Amino acid sequence: MVNKIFELCSSKGFLLDREMLDLFSELEIEVVEKIIDILIGVVKERVITKVVFDEHVDKFRDLLVIDGSGEVSRSDGVKLLFSPSFKSKKVEVRDFVEHFRARFESIKSILEKKDLTNLSSIRRVGKNNGVYSIIAMVKSKRVTKNKNLLVEIEDLTGNSVVLINRENKELFNVVSDLLLDDVVVFRVSGSSEMLFVNDIVYPDICLSEERYGELDEYVAFSGDFHIGSKMFLEKSLLKFVDWINGDIGDVRQKAIAKKVKYLFLTGDNIDGVSHYPGQEKFLNIKTCRGQYQKVEEILRKIRGDVQIIMCPGQHDAVWLGEPQPIISEKWAPGLHRMENVHLVPNPALVEIDSGFKILMYHGASINHFINEIPEIRVNVGHGNPTRVVKEMLKRRHLAPIHGLMDYIPCEEKDPLVVDVIPDIIATADQHRAEVDCYNNILLVASSCWQSITPFEEKVGNVPDPCKVPLFNLKSREVKIVDFSEGEIRWDEGEHLVCDLGGCDGK
């Protein structure tokens, strides 16, 4: 089969890298030929890499049905359910308009499935008093002289202003947490001259059915290696590598380590170069290629049956705007050659062979949520990353506020909308390990392998490094294993068993 693929590609004037050869080997030769014929007309490159493949996958996605699910599956049990397309074109104002229109339509379709009475558009609200449900995006907020809250809203039919009376303290506090560009339902009363808010409904998210794996296997969550930094805690990371290989730890720990089948690495795998003024003096590896070579060196020490899924973060050698593409072969050729390493975009929705859907998102927007939501900024700060993730899921969007995040506009679909409900959402960025549940979805924030940096000291973020959350697919038990110093320890107890008790009545 491999020889046939090589002959076919050579006859068409193409070469393949190893990752694409593995993928094509799982397809029928007729399907491979059709894909190559499509690529001939759309690409200039003559070496087909996974990056090239992902850029044009929408053009032949219907050819990639292997297991009846409509997605490419691999024998190693890892399936990328969604890969955003990255178009090479000049970005214009129209692209941002289409991007926001696509986002609005996606979240609107989620909200329309809720029990909404007298659903109306802004334009259809008449001059006679009535009660309406309006799906709209938040355009602006301001407090009046009387300390009431005025919110300007818009949908695809027009704009309006709604008022929240300060006497309704509970509702006032809820609406105060609205972010610009949130898409919600406003339950209002009044007329087109003045609308008063009685309630708001977020798109929110809920997993209705608990998922349990059939096999006693573990998923490990990590990230934020920041390899290349002088603050990189290499000794502790190698301790984790030795542990996952079953070389260290007590008898019980070794038994658990051998059951780890998946390792999710949620971004900032390297410290990068020139991310802030003066970074060079904090680096001991001063090139991205050199830093990725070190990543490869460490990951190659992990036993080969552990499937490693890696997405980029803001310090990786990819563009800052989200969604971020996979780490390029240009910078990390060695990682592309590793058979048990799966490079995915940020964000990425990945399904493993037990059926669990895991949404990976590095979490660059977490700091903006902290700054923009008063209750989190004042009472939580950086110490509770999963609290922020709950706000993302409530809004069904990973980074809703235009202007606070760099993003790449996508015309057909906003890839930061959480339209498919995951079993697990894995984030990083805050350098603190934490596990929680929200409406039956497991929230996992990973730790880091870097001591405190000058930037973290400046913003008041105290990292809690060298901790790895482990999730048992069969029992849903969670352990947070500490590899910082001394003997290997883990947190355990009833609070670390994922007891799914429903969706809070939703």
C-alpha positions in Angstrom: 0.0 0.0 0.0 2.8 2.4 0.9 4.6 1.8 -2.4 1.3 2.4 -4.3 0.8 5.7 -2.5 4.4 6.8 -3.3 4.0 5.8 -7.0 0.7 7.7 -7.2 2.0 10.9 -5.6 5.2 10.8 -7.7 3.2 10.4 -10.9 1.2 13.5 -9.9 4.3 15.5 -9.1 3.9 15.4 -5.2 6.0 14.2 -2.3 4.7 13.3 1.2 6.0 13.8 4.7 5.8 10.9 7.2 2.6 12.1 8.9 0.7 12.4 5.6 2.0 9.0 4.5 0.6 7.4 7.7 -2.8 9.2 7.2 -3.1 8.2 3.5 -2.2 4.6 4.4 -5.5 4.3 6.2 -7.5 5.5 3.1 -8.4 3.6 -0.1 -6.0 4.3 -2.9 -8.9 5.6 -5.0 -9.7 8.2 -2.2 -6.0 9.2 -2.1 -6.0 9.8 -5.8 -9.1 12.0 -5.6 -7.5 14.1 -2.8 -4.3 14.5 -4.8 -6.3 15.6 -7.8 -8.1 18.2 -5.7 -4.8 19.5 -4.3 -3.2 19.8 -7.7 -5.6 22.6 -8.5 -5.3 24.6 -5.2 -1.8 24.3 -3.9 1.6 25.6 -5.1 3.6 23.4 -2.7 4.9 20.1 -4.1 5.5 18.5 -0.6 2.2 17.7 1.1 2.5 18.2 4.8 -0.2 18.0 7.5 -0.3 21.8 7.4 -1.1 21.9 3.7 -3.6 19.1 4.2 -5.4 20.9 7.0 -5.5 24.2 5.1 -7.7 22.6 2.3 -9.4 19.8 4.2 -12.9 21.4 3.7 -12.5 20.7 -0.1 -12.4 17.0 0.4 -13.8 16.3 3.9 -16.6 14.2 2.4 -14.0 11.8 1.1 -12.5 11.1 4.6 -15.2 8.9 6.0 -13.4 5.9 7.5 -15.4 4.7 10.4 -18.9 6.1 9.6 -18.4 9.2 11.8 -17.5 11.5 9.0 -14.0 12.2 10.4 -10.5 10.8 9.9 -9.8 8.2 12.6 -6.4 6.6 13.3 -5.5 3.2 14.7 -3.9 5.0 17.7 -7.3 6.1 19.0 -6.9 9.8 18.4 -9.3 11.7 16.2 -9.3 15.4 15.4 -13.0 16.3 15.1 -12.5 19.9 13.9 -9.7 21.7 12.2 -10.2 25.3 11.2 -9.3 26.3 7.7 -6.7 29.0 7.3 -7.0 31.0 4.1 -4.0 32.8 2.7 -5.6 36.2 1.8 -5.6 39.8 2.8 -7.9 40.4 5.7 -10.5 43.1 5.1 -13.2 44.8 7.1 -15.8 42.6 5.4 -14.1 39.5 6.8 -14.7 40.7 10.4 -18.3 41.5 9.5 -18.9 38.0 8.2 -17.0 36.5 11.2 -19.3 38.2 13.7 -22.4 37.3 11.6 -21.3 33.6 11.6 -20.7 33.8 15.4 -24.1 35.4 16.0 -25.9 32.8 13.9 -24.1 29.9 15.6 -25.0 31.1 19.1 -28.5 32.2 18.1 -29.2 28.6 16.8 -28.2 27.3 20.3 -30.4 29.8 22.1 -33.4 29.1 19.8 -33.5 25.5 21.2 -34.4 26.9 24.7 -37.9 27.5 25.9 -38.4 31.1 24.7 -41.8 32.8 24.8 -42.7 35.4 22.2 -39.4 35.3 20.4 -38.9 38.4 18.4 -36.3 40.4 16.5 -35.5 44.0 17.4 -37.2 45.3 14.3 -40.5 43.5 15.1 -40.9 45.1 18.5 -43.8 47.5 18.0 -45.0 50.7 19.7 -47.5 48.9 21.8 -46.4 47.5 25.1 -45.7 43.8 25.1 -43.4 41.0 26.5 -40.7 39.7 24.2 -37.6 37.4 24.1 -34.9 39.0 22.0 -31.7 37.2 21.0 -29.1 40.0 20.7 -25.4 40.9 21.0 -24.2 43.3 23.6 -22.9 46.5 21.9 -22.2 48.7 24.9 -23.1 49.2 28.6 -23.3 52.4 30.7 -24.7 53.5 34.1 -27.2 56.3 34.0 -27.3 59.3 36.5 -30.0 57.4 38.4 -27.6 54.4 38.7 -29.6 52.2 36.4 -27.9 50.2 33.7 -28.4 50.9 30.0 -27.3 48.2 27.6 -27.2 48.8 23.8 -28.0 45.6 21.9 -28.1 44.6 18.3 -29.2 41.7 16.1 -29.2 41.3 12.3 -32.3 43.5 12.0 -31.3 46.6 14.0 -30.2 48.2 17.3 -32.1 49.0 20.6 -31.4 50.0 24.2 -32.7 48.1 27.2 -32.8 49.3 30.8 -32.0 47.3 34.0 -33.4 49.0 37.1 -30.9 49.2 40.0 -33.7 48.3 42.4 -33.7 44.7 41.0 -30.3 44.0 42.6 -30.0 40.3 41.7 -30.7 41.0 38.0 -28.5 44.1 38.1 -25.6 42.1 39.3 -26.1 39.4 36.7 -26.3 41.9 33.8 -23.3 43.8 35.2 -21.2 40.7 34.4 -22.3 40.8 30.7 -19.3 41.2 28.4 -19.3 43.2 25.2 -20.2 41.0 22.3 -21.9 38.4 24.4 -24.9 36.9 22.6 -27.8 36.2 25.0 -31.6 36.3 25.3 -33.1 39.4 26.8 -36.5 38.8 28.2 -38.0 42.3 28.1 -41.2 44.2 28.5 -42.2 47.5 27.0 -42.3 48.9 23.5 -39.8 50.1 20.9 -39.6 53.4 22.8 -38.3 51.8 25.9 -37.6 48.2 26.9 -37.1 47.0 30.5 -35.1 43.8 31.1 -36.9 41.1 33.3 -34.3 38.4 32.8 -31.4 37.3 30.6 -30.6 33.8 29.4 -27.1 32.7 28.5 -26.6 30.0 25.8 -24.9 27.9 28.5 -23.9 24.3 28.1 -24.8 21.0 29.7 -23.8 17.5 29.1 -26.9 15.4 29.6 -25.3 11.9 29.8 -22.3 10.8 31.8 -19.6 9.1 29.9 -17.5 6.2 31.3 -14.8 4.3 29.5 -14.7 0.6 29.4 -11.0 0.3 30.1 -9.1 1.3 33.2 -7.0 3.9 31.5 -5.8 7.4 32.4 -5.5 10.7 30.6 -2.7 13.0 31.8 -2.9 16.8 31.3 0.0 19.1 31.2 1.5 22.0 29.2 3.3 25.3 29.7 6.8 23.6 29.5 8.3 27.0 28.5 11.4 25.1 27.4 14.2 27.5 26.6 13.6 29.6 29.6 16.1 29.8 32.4 13.2 29.3 34.8 12.4 25.9 33.1 12.2 23.2 35.7 13.8 20.4 33.6 14.7 18.2 36.6 11.1 18.0 37.7 9.8 17.4 34.2 12.2 14.5 33.7 11.0 13.1 37.0 7.5 13.1 35.5 8.8 11.3 32.4 10.5 8.7 34.6 7.3 8.2 36.5 5.0 7.8 33.4 7.5 5.2 32.2 7.0 3.3 35.4 10.7 3.7 36.5 10.1 5.5 39.8 7.4 5.7 42.4 5.9 3.1 44.8 4.1 0.0 43.6 0.7 1.6 43.4 2.0 4.6 41.5 3.9 2.5 39.0 0.7 0.5 38.4 -1.2 3.8 37.7 1.6 5.2 35.5 1.5 2.2 33.2 -2.3 2.8 32.6 -1.7 6.4 31.3 -2.6 6.1 27.6 -3.0 9.8 26.6 -1.0 12.9 27.4 -2.6 16.3 26.5 -0.1 19.2 26.3 -2.1 22.4 26.1 0.3 25.0 24.7 3.3 27.2 25.5 5.5 24.2 24.9 8.5 26.5 24.4 9.3 30.0 25.8 9.7 31.4 22.4 11.8 34.4 21.3 11.0 38.1 21.4 7.7 37.8 23.1 8.4 40.8 25.3 11.3 43.3 25.6 14.4 41.9 27.3 13.2 38.2 27.0 16.6 37.2 25.7 18.3 37.6 29.0 15.9 35.0 30.5 16.6 32.4 27.8 19.2 29.6 27.8 18.1 28.4 24.4 17.8 31.4 22.2 16.2 30.0 19.0 12.8 28.4 18.5 14.3 25.5 16.6 16.6 24.8 19.4 13.8 25.0 21.9 11.7 22.5 19.9 14.7 20.2 19.6 14.7 20.1 23.4 11.0 19.4 23.5 11.5 16.5 21.1 14.4 15.2 23.1 12.2 15.1 26.3 9.1 13.7 24.6 11.1 10.9 23.0 12.0 9.6 26.4 8.3 8.9 27.0 7.2 5.3 26.2 5.9 5.0 22.7 2.4 3.7 23.5 1.5 7.0 25.2 -0.4 9.1 22.6 0.7 12.8 23.0 -1.7 15.4 21.8 -0.1 18.9 21.5 -1.6 22.3 20.7 0.2 25.6 20.5 0.0 28.6 22.9 1.0 32.2 22.7 4.7 31.4 23.3 4.9 28.8 20.5 6.2 29.6 17.0 2.8 30.3 15.5 0.9 33.5 15.0 -0.8 35.0 18.0 -4.2 35.4 16.5 -6.7 32.6 17.3 -7.4 30.1 16.0 -3.7 29.1 15.9 -2.5 26.5 13.4 -0.5 23.5 14.4 3.2 24.0 15.1 4.9 24.1 11.7 7.4 21.5 10.5 9.7 24.4 9.7 10.3 25.0 13.4 9.8 21.5 14.8 10.6 18.8 12.1 11.4 16.3 14.8 8.0 16.5 16.4 6.4 15.9 13.0 8.3 12.7 12.6 7.2 11.2 16.0 4.5 8.6 15.4 2.9 9.0 18.8 2.8 12.9 18.7 -0.4 14.5 17.3 0.0 18.2 16.5 -3.4 20.0 16.6 -4.5 23.6 16.4 -5.5 25.9 19.3 -8.4 25.4 20.0 -8.9 21.8 19.0 -11.7 19.2 19.6 -10.2 15.8 20.0 -11.9 12.4 20.4 -10.1 9.5 22.0 -11.0 5.9 21.4 -13.1 5.6 24.5 -15.5 8.2 23.0 -14.5 11.1 25.2 -14.5 14.4 23.4 -11.8 16.8 24.8 -11.7 20.5 23.9 -8.2 21.8 24.1 -7.7 25.6 24.5 -4.5 27.2 25.8 -6.4 30.0 27.4 -5.0 33.4 26.3 -8.4 35.0 27.0 -8.5 33.9 30.6 -6.7 37.1 31.8 -9.3 39.2 29.9 -12.2 37.4 31.6 -10.5 38.1 35.0 -10.1 41.8 34.2 -13.6 42.3 32.7 -15.8 40.5 35.2 -15.8 42.4 38.6 -16.7 39.4 40.8 -13.8 37.3 39.4 -11.4 40.3 39.4 -12.1 41.2 43.0 -12.8 37.8 44.7 -11.0 35.2 42.6 -8.1 36.7 40.5 -5.6 34.3 39.0 -6.0 31.6 41.6 -9.0 29.8 40.2 -8.7 29.2 36.5 -11.6 26.8 36.2 -13.9 29.5 37.5 -13.1 31.5 34.4 -13.7 28.5 32.2 -17.2 28.2 33.5 -17.8 31.7 32.2 -16.6 30.6 28.8 -18.9 27.7 28.7 -21.8 29.7 30.0 -21.3 32.0 27.0 -20.5 29.1 24.6 -17.5 31.2 23.4 -13.8 31.0 24.4 -13.0 34.7 23.8 -16.1 36.8 23.1 -14.7 40.4 23.4 -13.6 42.0 20.2 -10.4 44.1 20.6 -9.1 42.4 23.7 -7.9 39.3 21.8 -6.0 38.9 18.5 -8.1 36.6 16.3 -8.3 35.5 12.7 -11.7 36.2 11.2 -13.3 33.2 9.6 -16.3 33.7 7.3 -18.1 30.4 7.5 -17.7 29.6 11.2 -16.2 31.2 14.3 -14.0 28.3 15.6 -14.0 29.8 19.1 -17.8 29.1 19.5 -18.3 25.9 21.6 -21.0 24.4 19.4 -20.1 20.7 20.1 -20.5 19.8 23.8 -17.2 18.2 25.1 -16.8 15.8 27.9 -13.7 17.6 29.1 -12.2 21.0 28.5 -8.5 21.3 29.1 -6.9 24.7 29.5 -3.5 26.1 30.6 -1.9 29.6 30.7 -2.4 30.3 34.4 0.2 27.8 35.5 -2.0 26.3 38.2 -3.4 22.8 38.3 -7.1 22.6 39.1 -10.1 20.3 38.5 -13.8 21.1 38.7 -17.1 20.2 37.0 -19.6 22.4 35.3 -23.0 20.9 34.2 -21.4 17.5 33.9 -18.3 18.7 31.9 -15.0 18.1 33.5 -12.8 21.2 33.7 -9.0 20.6 33.8 -6.5 23.4 34.2 -2.9 22.2 33.8 0.1 23.4 35.8 3.5 24.4 34.4 7.2 23.5 34.4 8.5 27.0 35.0 9.3 28.9 38.2 7.8 32.3 38.7 8.7 34.9 36.1 9.1 38.7 36.5 5.8 39.2 34.5 3.9 36.9 36.9 5.3 38.8 39.8 4.1 42.0 38.2 0.5 40.9 37.6 0.3 39.0 40.9 0.0 35.5 39.5 1.7 32.9 41.7 2.3 29.7 39.7 1.9 26.2 41.3 4.3 24.2 39.0 5.1 20.5 38.4 1.6 19.1 39.1 -0.2 16.8 36.6 -3.9 16.0 36.7 -4.7 12.4 35.9 -8.3 11.4 34.9 -9.4 7.7 35.0 -11.7 7.1 32.0 -13.5 4.1 33.7 -14.1 5.4 37.3 -13.9 9.2 36.6 -11.6 9.6 39.5 -9.0 12.4 39.4 -5.6 12.5 40.9 -3.3 15.6 40.9 0.3 14.2 41.1 3.0 16.5 42.4 6.5 16.2 40.9 8.0 19.3 42.4 10.5 18.0 44.9 11.1 15.1 47.3 8.8 12.1 47.0 6.0 12.0 44.5 2.7 13.0 46.1 -0.9 13.2 45.0 -4.0 14.8 46.2 -6.9 12.5 46.6 -10.3 12.4 48.3 -14.0 12.6 47.5 -13.7 16.1 46.0 -11.5 14.6 43.3 -14.0 12.1 42.1 -16.1 13.6 39.3 -19.6 13.1 40.7 -22.0 14.2 37.9 -25.1 15.3 39.6 -27.1 16.9 36.8 -27.1 20.2 35.0 -28.3 22.5 37.8 -31.8 22.2 36.5 -31.1 23.4 33.0 
